[in-house]
Amino acid sequence: MSTTLVWGTITVYVLIALVIAVLSRNGKQNSMTGYFLGDRKLNGFVSALSYSATTYSAFMLVGLAGLTYNGGVGAFGFEIIYFMGVSLVAIFGPRFWLVGKKYGYVTPSEMLGDRYKNKWVAVAIAVSSCIFLIPYSAVQLTGIGYLLQGVTNDAIPFTTGVVLATVLALVFSYIAGIRSVAWTDSLQSLLMIITSTIVVILIINGLGGLSGFFNSLETNNPSSLAVPGNGFFNFWTFLGLTIPWFFFSISNPQVSQRLFMPASLKSLRHMLLGFLIFGFIYTFVSVIWGFSASIMFPNLENADLATPMLLSSDLVPPVLGVLVMVGIMAAAISTIDSILLTLSSLFSRDVYQNVKKGATDKKQLLVGKLVIPVIAILAYLFAQLQLDLIAVLSVSSSAGLIVSVPAIIGAFFWKKGSAVGVLSSVIISSLLVITLELFSLKPLNLASGIWGLGVSTILYVGISLVTKAPTEKANEFIGYIKQEMKKKKRIDVKSKIS
């Protein structure tokens, strides 16, 4: 693919995205709620596209395609488990939105700190999120580096792609906070889904249609159509990958924070429905890309190069290929700038505010903006390690974030949960996951995410039962949700009758 064409298309995309980002500055950006939540006024359409672009980033068309190339159809099952996990949004989404609006929460960890009546709960979960999300943001940078390097046959070095992505993520984050990110996400997700679907159709036709496509797989790589196939997706590997991914929608703060942003519960429902449609299509597209690359390029040393090789192949017109490349790059940037905003809000709202007592909202916002480039630099340095298999690395990050799931579930459904239970489960389990990942350990052949979830659940429940829970706050918090949910059901019934 022509380097000139690549740089030219990237330039056009950047200019259009910058215009959209600037035009999105139609509200106050001088408060934590305005800058990080868009004043809780995002409509369903924008929320759905933004949620999709943030979730389906370099992980999908680079990571999931590479995972399919490496392990076959098991990758499809792995992603479907995540897709099933999105059903958690139907359960927790309205609850996040209701308490966020009532109590003015900006971050999920702030919500948990208030629910358990302990500022150190908010601090511990915020710090844990920072530790595990920085590598995840680095994964997005790595995906862009591999993408630009692959489609230009090394004419654009890996480091150049990473630097470009880092700079753009910073720019979009600063222009208007989450508003600019959400609106540029909308552009990116539409470009991504349309162009990638067209490419899939062209590739399948080029490989002899559906019958020729599957005949080639059965002839050249029959193990890719079975589980465990070549052995990559054995039961324990599959379990270790899918468990953290199932809880992704509530464990990853850059995703769960978006449950605070829709303008209404109706907008929240539209966000979820739009995301499900987008995700269903995109999952098939990514898996087919991986299979196609295994047919056309059977001996790649790095499976994450499957997508760049496809885009630069003869089956994809250069103009269309470069549009898809920009769409993938843009989606990865949307994930990075979302993480930058989330982590900076976690630091300023849950760490700085609790350590520096009396910090005003304005001061918190200033600190949050100052922290953004620091987080970006850390992610950039991590990306320079150029670790392989983006999908596996993404799950490793989610394995660390999963330790907060028992505390999140307990916040809404168990009044006996205590702050001591939360602190012990999050801190000890986080240290356990870090140790297992650093030394590549799998005790009893179980991955770090399974250990993290299991140990955190036992600690949370066990220690909560022998320590004092904030009963008054639990009754108020859970009681308010039950009351509002009942009210919502009555309104829904009346609207159906009328």
C-alpha positions as CSV (number, residue, x, y, z in Angstrom):
1,M,0.0,0.0,0.0
2,S,1.3,3.4,-1.0
3,T,2.8,5.3,1.9
4,T,1.6,8.6,0.3
5,L,-1.9,7.3,0.2
6,V,-1.7,6.2,3.8
7,W,-0.4,9.5,5.1
8,G,-2.9,11.5,2.9
9,T,-5.9,9.6,4.2
10,I,-4.7,9.9,7.8
11,T,-4.4,13.7,7.3
12,V,-7.9,14.0,5.9
13,Y,-9.3,11.9,8.8
14,V,-7.4,14.0,11.4
15,L,-8.8,17.2,9.9
16,I,-12.4,16.0,9.8
17,A,-12.1,14.6,13.4
18,L,-10.6,17.8,14.7
19,V,-13.5,19.8,13.2
20,I,-16.1,17.5,14.8
21,A,-14.2,17.6,18.1
22,V,-14.2,21.4,18.1
23,L,-17.9,21.6,17.1
24,S,-18.8,19.3,20.0
25,R,-17.8,22.1,22.4
26,N,-21.4,23.1,23.0
27,G,-21.6,22.8,26.7
28,K,-19.7,23.8,29.8
29,Q,-16.3,22.2,30.2
30,N,-15.3,23.8,33.5
31,S,-16.6,21.0,35.8
32,M,-15.8,17.4,36.4
33,T,-19.3,16.4,35.3
34,G,-19.1,18.5,32.1
35,Y,-15.6,17.5,31.1
36,F,-15.7,13.8,32.0
37,L,-19.4,12.9,31.6
38,G,-20.7,15.4,29.0
39,D,-23.1,16.8,31.7
40,R,-24.9,13.4,31.5
41,K,-26.7,14.6,28.3
42,L,-25.5,12.1,25.6
43,N,-28.3,10.9,23.4
44,G,-28.8,7.2,22.6
45,F,-27.3,7.3,19.0
46,V,-24.1,9.0,20.0
47,S,-23.8,6.9,23.1
48,A,-24.2,3.6,21.1
49,L,-21.6,4.6,18.5
50,S,-19.2,5.9,21.1
51,Y,-19.6,2.8,23.3
52,S,-19.0,0.6,20.3
53,A,-15.9,2.4,19.2
54,T,-14.4,2.5,22.7
55,T,-15.1,-1.2,23.2
56,Y,-14.3,-2.6,19.8
57,S,-10.9,-1.1,19.2
58,A,-7.6,-2.5,18.0
59,F,-8.7,-5.6,19.9
60,M,-11.1,-6.7,17.2
61,L,-9.8,-6.2,13.7
62,V,-6.2,-6.6,14.8
63,G,-6.5,-8.7,18.1
64,L,-9.5,-10.9,17.4
65,A,-8.4,-11.5,13.8
66,G,-5.0,-12.5,15.1
67,L,-6.5,-14.7,17.7
68,T,-8.6,-16.5,15.0
69,Y,-5.5,-16.8,12.8
70,N,-3.7,-18.4,15.7
71,G,-6.4,-20.6,17.3
72,G,-9.2,-21.0,14.8
73,V,-13.0,-21.0,15.5
74,G,-12.4,-21.0,19.3
75,A,-11.8,-17.2,19.0
76,F,-15.4,-16.8,17.8
77,G,-16.7,-18.7,20.9
78,F,-14.4,-16.5,23.0
79,E,-15.9,-13.3,21.7
80,I,-19.5,-14.6,21.8
81,I,-19.0,-15.2,25.6
82,Y,-18.1,-11.5,25.8
83,F,-21.1,-10.7,23.8
84,M,-23.2,-12.6,26.3
85,G,-21.6,-10.7,29.1
86,V,-23.0,-7.4,27.7
87,S,-26.3,-8.6,29.0
88,L,-24.9,-7.4,32.4
89,V,-25.4,-3.9,31.1
90,A,-29.2,-4.6,31.0
91,I,-29.0,-5.4,34.7
92,F,-26.4,-2.9,36.0
93,G,-26.8,-0.1,33.4
94,P,-30.1,1.3,34.8
95,R,-28.7,1.0,38.4
96,F,-25.5,2.8,37.6
97,W,-27.4,5.5,35.8
98,L,-30.0,6.0,38.6
99,V,-27.5,6.3,41.4
100,G,-25.1,8.4,39.3
101,K,-27.8,10.9,38.6
102,K,-29.0,11.0,42.3
103,Y,-25.7,11.2,44.0
104,G,-23.6,13.0,41.3
105,Y,-21.0,10.2,40.9
106,V,-18.3,10.9,38.3
107,T,-16.5,7.6,38.5
108,P,-17.5,4.0,39.3
109,S,-14.9,3.9,42.1
110,E,-16.4,7.1,43.7
111,M,-19.7,5.3,43.6
112,L,-18.3,2.3,45.5
113,G,-16.5,4.5,48.0
114,D,-19.7,6.2,48.8
115,R,-21.8,3.0,48.9
116,Y,-19.4,1.4,51.4
117,K,-18.8,4.6,53.3
118,N,-15.1,4.5,53.0
119,K,-12.8,6.8,51.0
120,W,-10.1,4.2,50.9
121,V,-12.4,1.9,48.9
122,A,-12.5,4.5,46.2
123,V,-8.7,5.0,46.4
124,A,-7.9,1.3,46.3
125,I,-10.2,0.6,43.3
126,A,-8.9,3.7,41.4
127,V,-5.3,2.7,41.9
128,S,-6.0,-0.9,40.9
129,S,-7.8,0.4,37.7
130,C,-4.8,2.6,36.8
131,I,-2.4,-0.3,37.2
132,F,-4.3,-2.6,34.9
133,L,-5.7,-0.1,32.4
134,I,-2.4,1.5,31.4
135,P,-1.2,-1.8,29.8
136,Y,-4.6,-2.1,28.1
137,S,-4.3,1.4,26.6
138,A,-0.7,0.4,25.5
139,V,-2.3,-2.5,23.7
140,Q,-4.2,-0.1,21.5
141,L,-1.1,1.8,20.7
142,T,0.7,-1.4,19.9
143,G,-2.2,-2.3,17.5
144,I,-1.8,0.9,15.6
145,G,1.9,0.5,15.4
146,Y,1.6,-3.0,13.9
147,L,-1.2,-1.8,11.6
148,L,0.7,1.1,10.0
149,Q,4.0,-0.9,9.9
150,G,2.2,-3.8,8.2
151,V,0.2,-2.0,5.6
152,T,3.2,0.1,4.4
153,N,5.6,-2.8,4.5
154,D,7.7,-1.1,7.2
155,A,7.8,2.2,5.4
156,I,6.1,3.7,8.5
157,P,8.0,2.4,11.5
158,F,6.2,0.9,14.5
159,T,7.3,3.8,16.8
160,T,5.9,6.4,14.4
161,G,2.5,4.8,14.5
162,V,2.6,4.7,18.3
163,V,3.7,8.3,18.6
164,L,0.9,9.4,16.2
165,A,-1.8,7.6,18.1
166,T,-0.6,9.0,21.5
167,V,-0.6,12.6,20.2
168,L,-4.0,12.3,18.6
169,A,-5.5,10.7,21.8
170,L,-4.2,13.6,23.8
171,V,-5.5,16.2,21.4
172,F,-9.0,14.7,21.3
173,S,-9.1,14.3,25.1
174,Y,-8.2,18.0,25.7
175,I,-10.4,19.7,23.1
176,A,-13.7,19.1,24.9
177,G,-13.3,16.1,27.2
178,I,-15.7,13.3,26.7
179,R,-17.9,15.3,24.3
180,S,-15.2,15.5,21.6
181,V,-14.3,11.8,22.3
182,A,-18.0,10.7,21.9
183,W,-18.6,12.7,18.7
184,T,-15.3,11.6,17.1
185,D,-16.1,8.0,18.2
186,S,-19.3,8.3,16.2
187,L,-17.5,9.1,13.0
188,Q,-14.9,6.4,13.7
189,S,-17.4,3.6,14.4
190,L,-19.5,4.3,11.3
191,L,-16.4,4.4,9.1
192,M,-15.1,1.2,10.7
193,I,-18.2,-0.9,10.4
194,I,-19.1,0.1,6.9
195,T,-15.7,-0.3,5.3
196,S,-14.7,-3.5,7.2
197,T,-18.0,-5.1,6.1
198,I,-17.4,-4.2,2.5
199,V,-13.8,-5.6,2.7
200,V,-15.2,-8.9,4.1
201,I,-17.5,-9.3,1.1
202,L,-14.7,-8.5,-1.4
203,I,-12.3,-11.0,0.3
204,I,-14.9,-13.8,0.4
205,N,-15.7,-13.2,-3.3
206,G,-12.0,-13.2,-4.1
207,L,-11.5,-16.5,-2.4
208,G,-14.3,-18.2,-4.4
209,G,-17.4,-17.2,-2.5
210,L,-18.6,-18.8,0.7
211,S,-18.2,-22.4,-0.6
212,G,-14.7,-21.6,-1.9
213,F,-13.8,-19.9,1.4
214,F,-14.8,-22.9,3.6
215,N,-13.4,-25.4,1.2
216,S,-10.0,-23.7,1.4
217,L,-10.2,-23.8,5.2
218,E,-11.2,-27.5,5.2
219,T,-8.4,-28.4,2.8
220,N,-5.6,-26.2,4.1
221,N,-6.3,-25.7,7.7
222,P,-9.1,-28.1,8.9
223,S,-8.0,-27.8,12.6
224,S,-9.1,-24.1,12.5
225,L,-12.8,-25.2,12.3
226,A,-12.7,-27.3,15.4
227,V,-12.1,-26.8,19.1
228,P,-9.5,-27.1,20.5
229,G,-8.2,-27.4,16.9
230,N,-4.5,-27.0,16.9
231,G,-4.5,-27.1,20.7
232,F,-4.4,-23.3,21.3
233,F,-7.9,-23.2,22.6
234,N,-7.8,-26.0,25.1
235,F,-10.5,-25.9,27.8
236,W,-8.3,-24.1,30.5
237,T,-7.1,-21.5,28.0
238,F,-10.6,-20.9,26.8
239,L,-11.9,-20.5,30.3
240,G,-9.0,-18.2,31.4
241,L,-9.7,-15.9,28.4
242,T,-13.5,-15.8,28.6
243,I,-14.1,-15.3,32.3
244,P,-12.5,-11.8,32.5
245,W,-14.1,-10.9,29.2
246,F,-17.6,-11.9,30.3
247,F,-17.4,-9.2,33.1
248,F,-15.7,-6.6,30.9
249,S,-18.8,-4.3,30.7
250,I,-18.9,-3.7,34.5
251,S,-15.3,-4.3,35.5
252,N,-13.6,-1.9,33.1
253,P,-14.2,1.6,34.4
254,Q,-13.7,3.3,31.0
255,V,-16.8,1.3,29.9
256,S,-18.9,1.4,33.1
257,Q,-18.3,5.1,33.5
258,R,-20.3,5.6,30.3
259,L,-23.3,4.2,32.0
260,F,-23.4,7.6,33.8
261,M,-23.5,9.6,30.6
262,P,-26.8,9.0,28.7
263,A,-29.4,11.7,29.0
264,S,-32.2,9.2,30.1
265,L,-32.9,5.6,30.7
266,K,-34.4,5.5,27.2
267,S,-31.1,6.8,25.8
268,L,-29.3,4.1,27.8
269,R,-31.5,1.4,26.2
270,H,-30.8,2.7,22.8
271,M,-27.1,2.7,23.6
272,L,-27.2,-1.0,24.5
273,L,-29.3,-2.0,21.5
274,G,-27.1,-0.1,19.1
275,F,-24.0,-1.6,20.6
276,L,-25.4,-5.2,20.3
277,I,-26.2,-4.7,16.6
278,F,-22.8,-3.2,16.0
279,G,-21.0,-5.9,18.0
280,F,-22.8,-8.8,16.3
281,I,-21.7,-7.6,12.9
282,Y,-18.2,-6.7,13.9
283,T,-17.5,-10.1,15.6
284,F,-18.3,-12.0,12.4
285,V,-16.2,-9.5,10.3
286,S,-13.2,-9.9,12.6
287,V,-13.3,-13.7,12.7
288,I,-13.7,-14.0,8.9
289,W,-10.7,-11.7,8.5
290,G,-8.6,-14.0,10.7
291,F,-9.7,-17.1,8.7
292,S,-9.0,-15.3,5.4
293,A,-5.5,-14.4,6.5
294,S,-4.8,-18.0,7.5
295,I,-5.8,-19.0,3.9
296,M,-3.8,-16.3,2.1
297,F,-0.8,-16.0,4.5
298,P,-0.4,-19.3,6.3
299,N,3.1,-18.7,7.8
300,L,3.0,-15.4,9.6
301,E,5.4,-15.2,12.5
302,N,3.2,-12.7,14.3
303,A,-0.6,-13.4,14.2
304,D,-1.4,-9.7,14.9
305,L,-0.1,-8.9,11.4
306,A,-3.0,-10.8,9.8
307,T,-5.1,-7.7,9.3
308,P,-2.3,-5.5,7.9
309,M,-1.4,-8.3,5.4
310,L,-5.0,-8.6,4.3
311,L,-5.4,-4.8,3.8
312,S,-2.3,-4.7,1.6
313,S,-3.3,-7.8,-0.4
314,D,-4.5,-7.8,-4.0
315,L,-8.1,-8.6,-3.0
316,V,-8.6,-5.2,-1.3
317,P,-8.6,-2.0,-3.4
318,P,-5.9,0.3,-2.0
319,V,-8.4,3.2,-1.3
320,L,-10.8,0.9,0.5
321,G,-7.9,-0.8,2.4
322,V,-6.6,2.5,3.6
323,L,-10.1,3.6,4.7
324,V,-10.4,0.4,6.8
325,M,-6.9,1.0,8.2
326,V,-7.9,4.5,9.3
327,G,-11.1,3.2,10.8
328,I,-9.2,0.7,12.9
329,M,-6.7,3.3,13.9
330,A,-9.4,5.7,14.8
331,A,-11.2,3.1,16.9
332,A,-8.1,2.3,18.8
333,I,-7.5,6.0,19.5
334,S,-11.0,6.3,20.8
335,T,-10.3,3.6,23.3
336,I,-7.0,5.3,24.3
337,D,-8.5,8.7,24.8
338,S,-11.5,7.2,26.7
339,I,-9.0,5.4,29.0
340,L,-7.0,8.6,29.4
341,L,-10.1,10.5,30.5
342,T,-11.3,7.8,32.8
343,L,-8.0,7.3,34.5
344,S,-7.4,11.0,35.0
345,S,-10.9,11.3,36.5
346,L,-10.2,8.4,38.8
347,F,-7.0,10.0,40.0
348,S,-8.4,13.5,40.5
349,R,-11.8,12.4,41.9
350,D,-10.8,9.3,44.0
351,V,-7.2,9.7,44.9
352,Y,-6.4,13.5,44.9
353,Q,-9.7,14.5,46.4
354,N,-9.5,12.0,49.2
355,V,-5.8,12.8,50.0
356,K,-6.2,16.5,49.6
357,K,-9.2,17.2,51.7
358,G,-11.4,20.1,50.6
359,A,-10.3,20.1,47.0
360,T,-12.8,22.0,44.9
361,D,-14.4,20.6,41.7
362,K,-12.4,23.2,39.7
363,K,-9.2,22.0,41.4
364,Q,-10.0,18.4,40.7
365,L,-10.6,19.2,37.0
366,L,-7.2,20.9,36.8
367,V,-5.4,18.0,38.4
368,G,-7.3,15.6,36.0
369,K,-6.1,17.5,33.0
370,L,-2.5,17.6,34.2
371,V,-2.5,13.9,34.8
372,I,-3.6,13.0,31.2
373,P,-0.2,13.4,29.5
374,V,1.5,11.5,32.3
375,I,-0.8,8.5,31.7
376,A,-0.3,8.8,28.0
377,I,3.5,8.7,28.4
378,L,3.3,5.6,30.6
379,A,1.1,3.8,28.0
380,Y,3.6,4.8,25.2
381,L,6.5,3.4,27.1
382,F,4.7,0.1,27.7
383,A,3.7,-0.1,24.0
384,Q,7.4,0.1,23.1
385,L,7.8,-3.5,24.5
386,Q,5.9,-4.7,21.3
387,L,4.4,-7.7,23.0
388,D,2.6,-10.2,20.8
389,L,-1.0,-11.3,20.7
390,I,-3.0,-8.2,21.4
391,A,-6.1,-10.2,22.3
392,V,-4.4,-12.2,25.1
393,L,-2.8,-9.0,26.5
394,S,-6.2,-7.3,26.5
395,V,-7.6,-10.2,28.6
396,S,-4.7,-10.0,30.9
397,S,-5.6,-6.5,31.8
398,S,-9.2,-7.4,32.3
399,A,-8.0,-10.2,34.6
400,G,-6.7,-7.6,37.0
401,L,-9.9,-5.4,36.7
402,I,-12.1,-8.4,37.5
403,V,-11.2,-8.3,41.2
404,S,-13.7,-5.4,41.7
405,V,-16.6,-7.4,40.3
406,P,-17.7,-8.9,43.7
407,A,-17.7,-5.4,45.3
408,I,-19.8,-4.0,42.3
409,I,-22.4,-6.8,42.5
410,G,-22.5,-6.6,46.3
411,A,-23.0,-2.8,46.1
412,F,-26.4,-3.3,44.3
413,F,-27.6,-6.6,45.7
414,W,-26.0,-7.4,49.1
415,K,-26.5,-5.1,52.1
416,K,-23.9,-7.0,54.3
417,G,-20.9,-6.1,52.1
418,S,-18.4,-4.1,54.1
419,A,-15.6,-1.7,53.3
420,V,-13.0,-4.0,54.9
421,G,-14.3,-6.8,52.7
422,V,-13.9,-4.7,49.6
423,L,-10.4,-3.4,50.5
424,S,-9.1,-6.9,51.3
425,S,-10.6,-8.5,48.2
426,V,-9.3,-5.7,45.8
427,I,-5.8,-5.2,47.3
428,I,-4.9,-8.9,47.9
429,S,-6.5,-10.2,44.7
430,S,-4.8,-7.4,42.6
431,L,-1.4,-8.3,44.0
432,L,-2.1,-12.0,43.3
433,V,-3.0,-11.3,39.6
434,I,0.1,-9.1,39.2
435,T,2.3,-11.8,40.6
436,L,0.8,-14.5,38.4
437,E,1.1,-12.4,35.3
438,L,4.6,-11.2,35.9
439,F,5.9,-14.8,36.5
440,S,3.5,-16.4,33.9
441,L,2.2,-18.8,36.6
442,K,-1.0,-20.9,36.3
443,P,-1.5,-22.7,39.6
444,L,-3.8,-25.8,39.1
445,N,-3.7,-24.8,35.4
446,L,-6.0,-21.8,36.1
447,A,-5.4,-18.4,34.6
448,S,-4.9,-15.3,36.7
449,G,-8.4,-14.0,36.0
450,I,-10.0,-17.0,37.4
451,W,-7.8,-16.8,40.5
452,G,-8.5,-13.1,40.8
453,L,-12.2,-13.5,40.7
454,G,-12.3,-16.6,43.0
455,V,-10.1,-15.1,45.6
456,S,-11.7,-11.7,45.6
457,T,-15.2,-13.3,45.9
458,I,-14.1,-15.4,48.9
459,L,-12.4,-12.5,50.6
460,Y,-15.2,-10.1,50.0
461,V,-18.0,-12.4,51.2
462,G,-16.0,-14.0,54.1
463,I,-14.5,-10.8,55.6
464,S,-17.8,-8.8,55.1
465,L,-19.6,-11.4,57.2
466,V,-17.3,-10.8,60.2
467,T,-17.0,-7.1,59.9
468,K,-19.5,-4.2,60.1
469,A,-21.3,-3.1,57.0
470,P,-22.6,0.4,56.4
471,T,-26.3,-0.7,56.9
472,E,-27.8,2.7,56.7
473,K,-26.2,3.6,53.4
474,A,-26.9,0.2,52.0
475,N,-30.6,0.5,52.8
476,E,-30.7,4.0,51.3
477,F,-28.7,3.0,48.2
478,I,-30.5,-0.3,47.4
479,G,-33.9,1.0,48.5
480,Y,-33.7,4.0,46.2
481,I,-32.9,1.7,43.2
482,K,-35.8,-0.7,44.0
483,Q,-38.2,2.2,44.3
484,E,-37.1,3.8,41.0
485,M,-37.1,0.4,39.2
486,K,-40.7,-0.3,40.4
487,K,-41.7,3.2,39.3
488,K,-40.1,2.6,35.9
489,K,-42.0,-0.7,35.4
490,R,-45.3,1.0,36.2
491,I,-44.6,3.7,33.7
492,D,-43.7,1.1,31.1
493,V,-46.9,-0.8,31.7
494,K,-49.0,2.3,31.4
495,S,-47.3,3.3,28.1
496,K,-48.0,-0.2,26.7
497,I,-51.6,-0.1,27.7
498,S,-52.2,3.4,26.3
